[in-house]
């Protein structure tokens, strides 16, 4: 599809490229995997997201779990 149709994926890809791939020189593939794992944890658990009301995903999920709304899986 077009980038306009995949806005969330395009935004993630841009963030990953700018903040991770362009920011480091890697010595081997194992190092890339390890560092990417830590980057992903930060992105998915600690970092605030505009689309979630500037909350980190973990806090947003906890907020949903404590409300009467049902989570979509």
Kinemage of the C-alpha trace (Angstrom):
@kinemage 1
@onewidth
@group {chain A} dominant
@subgroup {mainchain}
@vectorlist {calphas} color= white
{ca unk a 1} P 0.000 0.000 0.000
{ca unk a 2} L 0.826 3.656 -0.070
{ca unk a 3} L 2.499 5.373 2.909
{ca unk a 4} L -0.699 7.362 3.490
{ca unk a 5} L -2.554 4.076 4.013
{ca unk a 6} L -0.027 2.753 6.531
{ca unk a 7} L 0.651 5.808 8.682
{ca unk a 8} L 1.405 3.957 11.911
{ca unk a 9} L 3.823 1.550 10.230
{ca unk a 10} L 5.528 4.372 8.333
{ca unk a 11} L 5.940 6.373 11.524
{ca unk a 12} L 7.435 3.388 13.359
{ca unk a 13} L 9.773 2.621 10.457
{ca unk a 14} L 10.929 6.241 10.358
{ca unk a 15} L 11.535 6.333 14.108
{ca unk a 16} L 13.411 3.037 14.023
{ca unk a 17} L 15.569 4.179 11.119
{ca unk a 18} L 16.408 7.627 12.577
{ca unk a 19} L 16.824 6.660 16.217
{ca unk a 20} L 18.440 3.271 15.862
{ca unk a 21} L 19.792 2.275 12.465
{ca unk a 22} L 21.221 5.704 11.582
{ca unk a 23} L 22.523 6.368 15.098
{ca unk a 24} L 24.869 3.409 15.582
{ca unk a 25} L 27.640 1.524 13.825
{ca unk a 26} L 27.271 -2.174 14.449
{ca unk a 27} L 30.023 -4.772 14.634
{ca unk a 28} L 27.888 -7.850 13.950
{ca unk a 29} L 24.328 -9.066 13.540
{ca unk a 30} L 24.130 -10.320 17.112
{ca unk a 31} L 24.832 -6.806 18.382
{ca unk a 32} L 22.058 -5.409 16.161
{ca unk a 33} L 19.574 -7.959 17.506
{ca unk a 34} L 20.456 -7.271 21.138
{ca unk a 35} L 20.342 -3.501 20.799
{ca unk a 36} L 17.128 -3.614 18.745
{ca unk a 37} L 15.485 -5.687 21.476
{ca unk a 38} L 16.261 -3.005 24.085
{ca unk a 39} L 15.150 -0.212 21.735
{ca unk a 40} L 11.861 -2.038 21.110
{ca unk a 41} L 11.252 -2.471 24.858
{ca unk a 42} L 11.727 1.239 25.399
{ca unk a 43} L 9.511 2.113 22.413
{ca unk a 44} L 6.709 -0.235 23.458
{ca unk a 45} L 6.783 0.182 27.236
{ca unk a 46} L 8.396 3.446 28.372
{ca unk a 47} L 8.193 6.018 25.608
{ca unk a 48} L 5.168 8.320 25.357
{ca unk a 49} L 3.028 8.142 22.212
{ca unk a 50} L 0.892 10.986 20.895
{ca unk a 51} L -1.791 8.559 19.744
{ca unk a 52} L -2.172 7.333 23.344
{ca unk a 53} L -2.650 10.775 24.855
{ca unk a 54} L 1.095 11.178 25.510
{ca unk a 55} L 1.161 8.119 27.747
{ca unk a 56} L 3.577 5.219 27.440
{ca unk a 57} L 1.868 2.073 26.125
{ca unk a 58} L 2.251 0.241 29.443
{ca unk a 59} L 0.519 3.081 31.329
{ca unk a 60} L -2.205 3.333 28.689
{ca unk a 61} L -2.874 -0.400 28.926
{ca unk a 62} L -3.064 -0.208 32.733
{ca unk a 63} L -5.492 2.704 32.414
{ca unk a 64} L -7.690 0.637 30.095
{ca unk a 65} L -7.534 -2.396 32.345
{ca unk a 66} L -8.685 -0.281 35.297
{ca unk a 67} L -11.572 1.209 33.346
{ca unk a 68} L -14.806 -0.350 32.184
{ca unk a 69} L -13.558 -0.519 28.594
{ca unk a 70} L -12.717 -3.884 27.106
{ca unk a 71} L -9.313 -4.443 25.553
{ca unk a 72} L -9.155 -5.565 21.953
{ca unk a 73} L -6.669 -8.378 21.378
